[in-house]
Amino acid sequence: MFKFVFGVIKDYNKLLVKQVNKVSNSKVFQIDRDFITLGQLLKEEGIIPTGGAAKWFLKEHQVKINGDLDDRRGKKLYPNDQVEIIGIESVKIESKQ
């Protein structure tokens, strides 16, 4: 039984490392205006096919903006905001200027 439990823990740790590595790949998204909405960001990053899909995407996926959960597709994102799409990617908003 000990070997089985240890094997499960070992496999679980591998899974955690894969998930952490997947999320830790932080991207930089540059904007040339004052802000971009969360829905626009999701579309520009290729996470959703159209801006209209943001509503359904946000119902099924958790998104953190500066560490706080948010599900508003119209949420304005400004330079220096950090967006974490749980299990998919992390994006830092920067200004092109």
Secondary structure, 3 states (H helix, E strand, C coil): CHHHHHHHHHHHHHHHHHHHHHHHCEEEEEECCCCEEHHHHHHHCCCCCCHHHHHHHHHHCCEEECCEECCCCCCEECCCCEEEECCCEEEEEEECC
